[in-house]
Amino acid sequence: MEEMEEELKCPVCGSFYREPIILPCSHNLCQACARNILVQTPESESPQSRRASGSGVSDYDYLDLDKMSLYSEADSGYGSYGGFASAPTTPCQKSPNGVRVFPPAMPPPATHLSPALASVPRNSCITCPQCHRSLILDDRGLRGFPKNRVLEGVIDRYQQSKAAALKCQLCEKAPKEATVMCEQCDVFYCDPCRLRCHPPRGPLAKHRLVPPAQGRVSRRLSPRKVSTCTDHELENHSMYCVQCKMPVCYQCLEEGKHSSHEVKALGAMWKLHKSQLSQALNGLSDRAKEAKEFLVQLRNMVQQIQENSVEFEACLVAQCDALIDALNRRKAQLLARVNKEHEHKLKVVRDQISHCTVKLRQTTGLMEYCLEVIKENDPSGFLQISDALIRRVHLTEDQWGKGTLTPRMTTDFDLSLDNSPLLQSIHQLDFVQVKASSPVPATPILQLEECCTHNNSATLSWKQPPLSTVPAEGYILELDDGNGGQFREVYVGKETMCTVDGLHFNSTYNARVKAFNKTGVSPYSKTLVLQTSEGKALQQYPSERELRGV
């Protein structure tokens, strides 16, 4: 359960979600935090002015979710914060969990209403702190976003499970920790008091005993909150719009924008999406099981390397001591080489353990969160987040790709000492057999004729040198942040072409690529400088200033 905690925390305040709302990008925010990161936009960007100009843009001018940027604070460390060319350049700040967010454009005016009910400024823009996509709010403001009832229920159950242990109610002195609760008696018992006061015989044999945590939840269980329509606040969700992928009420079907859309029964879609999420979790569960077994294998390798190292050093010392004083100086040199090999093997394996542990923790946290979501009985609330969770589960499963669960180092020390030479040749003593390691791949070559930029996207292509004889298992593409900062990985895989979306407009990026196999990684390619366009106008071909090799 502890791995799931990060899934339950707001990316702005770093605390558990309070009254979470669902943004169109499927990410969540506390309602109060959403108000805090609102930015006021120019009048020309308002929905009213867009409708007046005759453009067919909806109130939520939101980019296609299928074209969302590869960048996020969780993977690349940087990304685009402005969804519009004229978005205000408000300085960003760090939230408690490390995600950059926008502060409010101006202090909110004093009001007698609560923060959740106070109206938002006109022409307000909100930027998701996780995917950095921006959208302009309509007249409903934050009330236009649905509330995530499922997430609230998961957080409540999680906090209940983390609360302090319950005590027995019948202990006379120093109450012990309760082990069961009787639902009929509504009393918490420790084991001695249960045997003494609640024996499993007679009428008491029919009573139902449950764990204390389950009993506490049943005591405090409140009626399920019914999710209401965001457009018609007095109506409950009754159907599911297949085209918009959201629950709707009957008024939406009669007079709203969903009147011509395909709709299906809410209960049927609820069961279908639960089934799809469960099937996706089965594959991810298998990956997590393999990862746990792989971690055990890696830890055994560490022990084996330690044992082999001790054994090898002992043999080496015995041979060198037999050669008396003449061998002492050479012995120190040979031991240094063995220790170097030892440290190298340990470093490679420990680095792989650390990397795999982090990925497994993230995978386990997502699994536990999804399992808690599946327990929810709110169909509309579940359907609001099920698509995003299914995509996340498939994406996480794909990250456990080929080569991830393969050791990068062997446990053997393939060295052999030959002590047959004469004493007068002692200064030539050396290891006669050193295991020849496989070479690393050659440095990839960026193909300038196929690399280009388009608006705030960049496409890069590369290939192996023509005379290269060492195959590459994959490639690692890196970009800086557009301001000359550190390089970050944006792609790891077998493909030799990658398109990176969500870059800043009118920015200069540096790109480089390297190849890898089981032995190691190749040197970096030459750095390529990419210039994104100044605005949203189409750019068919890059100019020499926009694309040049360094």
Secondary structure, 3 states (H helix, E strand, C coil): CHHHHHHHECCCCCCECCCEEECCCCCEEEHHHHHHCCEECCHHHCHHHHHHCCCCCCCCCCCCHHHCCCCCCCCCCCCCCCCCCCCCCCCCEECCCCCEECCCCCCCCCCCCCCCCCCCCCCEEEECCCCCCEEECCCCHHHHCCECHHHHHHHHHHHHHHCCCCECCCCCCCCCECCEEECCCCEEECHHHHHHHCCCCHHHHHCCEECHHHHHHHHHCCCCCCCECCCCCCCECCEEECCCCEEECHHHHHHCCCCCCCEEEHHHHHHHHHHHHHHHHHHHHHHHHHHHHHHHHHHHHHHHHHHHHHHHHHHHHHHHHHCHHHHHHHHHHHHHHHHHHHHHHHHHHHHHHHHHHHHHHHHHHHHHHHHHHHCCCCHHHHHHHHHHHHHHHHHHHHHCCCCCCCCCCCCCCCEEECCCCCHHHHHHCCEEEECCCCCCCCCCEECHHHCEEECCEEEEEEECCCCCCCCCCEEEEEECCCCCCCCEEEEEECCCEEEECCCCCCCEEEEEEEEECCCCECCCCCCEEEECCCCCCCCCCCCCCCEEEC
